[in-house]
Amino acid sequence: MAAKKTRAQATTTPAVPPTSSKTSLRRYFGEKPETEIKSKMAATEKSPAHSAPSSPAPSENSLEGNDLKTLLSQLPSKLDLELMFSKMERSFGDKLQSLHKEVSQIGHRVQTLEEEGEASSLHLTNIQSLQQTHNEAILFLQRKLEDLDNRGRRNNLRIRGFPETQEGETEDIILLLTGLFNKILGRPLDTVIKFDRAHRALRPRALPQDKPRDIICKIHHFPLKEAILQKARRLREIKHDEHKVLIFQDLAQSTLIARRALRPITAALSDMNIRYRWAYPFALVVTQQGTTFSISTPAEVQAFQQALKLPKAAVEDWTGLTLGQTSHTFRRNTWQRTPKKRRRRIPSSNEQTTSPRCATSRPA
């Protein structure tokens, strides 16, 4: 029976309700659990009326609530935050103002440099245009001087192939040329030909193993000189005293340089069986189907090749001057100031309290 009573008592003991999450969180806010309040109420009901009141001992929840209130009281208030933000705004404002001042100075310097660069570019363009004009004038003067030089040599002939005499011996060049020219013209060898002068090329005497210097002579009568030159061109080979002789028109050095530069063009014309001739002032002339094409300056070479459908060939600039269009100058955009953006200002605490926008009205 005793065992049955103990089992019954054990079964009648009420189960302790499980603690919920709400009771575990409420203790951080200083609120007491309901179970604790009920237990205290039950204790007061059971205690006799004549019992003396006893002072309650400080609980752990009350201590934690006091600490939380202390931490909350130490947090910065709204006024403190406004003061901190106002200081930050003043600091950032000063820095942005100094930065804006530096950027403005840099912009002014960049604008000055761009203006100076634009002025220099314009000045350079003017110099290039002036240089182009000077080059054209120099080329015109060169052609005039070359023409005068060739006109002074129009009665001259250059004979190549006669060996030179030994040093110390004298040679009668006029007698030698008289027999040569009369032989070319088919006249008696003792026919008189009037020479203004005749001499070797004005350079040091050649060594025996080197080529002999050319003979340059000036014939007094121009028609006679032209007849000798035409006859010599028709002959395939000219020999005198068992020596092969070549006869050329005496030309200015600048003309020889220009003809040498145009060798690719003359070679292409010969390959295509196109007849050409040299003109004075200097020019390479071709006539086809009543149309005349000519080259007198390096700038005309490309158009000459295209007109006659010649293969492209590199031709050197024999004038020593670069004649062409001036290079295009590129202009940059000038410095432009960007408009200053208005910064949004944070109102102060007084403005927030007095401003109607910041005032909040809550329903009662």
PyMOL commands that set and color helices and strands:
alter all, ss='L'
color gray80, all
select helices_A, chain A and resi 2-12+21-29+34-46+60-74+78-152+173-185+222-234+253-261+263-271+298-308+349-354
alter helices_A, ss='H'
color red, helices_A
select strands_A, chain A and resi 156-160+195-200+215-219+238-240+243-249+277-279+283-288+291-295
alter strands_A, ss='S'
color yellow, strands_A
deselect
rebuild
show_as cartoon
